[in-house]
Amino acid sequence: MASQERQSASEDPVSLWERIERPTPAPRATLTPRRIAEVAVALADAEGLDAVTMRRLATELGVAPMAAYRYVTGKDELLELMVDFVYGELDLPDGTDGWRAALRSVALRVREVLLAHSWATRVACGAPTPNQLAVTEAALVALDGLGLDVDTAMAVYSTVTAYVHGAVDSEVRLSRMLHARGWSTREEARAGLSAQMTWLVNTDRYPRYARYIQHADRKDDVQWQFEVGLDSVLDGIAARLGDSTTSRGSGGAEATA
């Protein structure tokens, strides 16, 4: 099957998204790219990305095993459809509240979507999907008018994106570790690791970290941690741009402190 998929892809140079925009006539429209993506996403959410195969997808859709191949050449394109579907859930800002509010909103919403569909952090698409590009476009629109050249504007957006994906990846990896070890909360994880951590802290080699362990009040407040980090990134960007805007929106770290 893999060789058939490669052969099909090599014989059809037209991209997935162009094919979707101009589909060939079909006798019935019971199966659509959106329906394929919707079912595949639901399957990945429930059972993980490894559960998503073309054969399993056909079963869930109630169609013949080869039916989905009319729309996607194989799993790579299926994954692109799935990623595009989840990014389509984002309610994008219009930029009228300023660049900082727009980038902050995009960051919070991308985090929310990626945590809701944590398998998406494992998917590496060859190029951005249409809905991913819509997110980028919304951010770049918000940066218009600041006098930035195109390279700098993209670098600013990419910096925020890198923070979001790095922070989300850490959250997802921690969640997977907890699941793998049978722990349901961070408190259970701390209890399970207490012997190792107690020894390390008691060596007196890590006094600042020991102070954090002993006195921190927000060890489990990941939303607050994310927003403090995000606002720090935005503060740095604002300082570099010479932007006097310091407002952080009602959902900012100060508001939740």
Secondary structure, 3 states (H helix, E strand, C coil): CHHHHHHHHHHCCCCHHHHHHCCCCCCCCCCCHHHHHHHHHHHHHHHCHHHCCHHHHHHHHCCCCCHHHHCCCCHHHHHHHHHHHHHCCCCCCCCCCCHHHHHHHHHHHHHHHHHHCHHHHHCCCCCCCHHHHHHHHHHHHHHCCCCCCHHHHHHHHHHHHHHHHHHHHHHHHHHHHHHHHCCCCHHHHHHHCHHHHHHHHHCCCCHHHHHHHHHCCCCCCHHHHHHHHHHHHHHHHHHHHCCCCCCCCCCCHHHHC
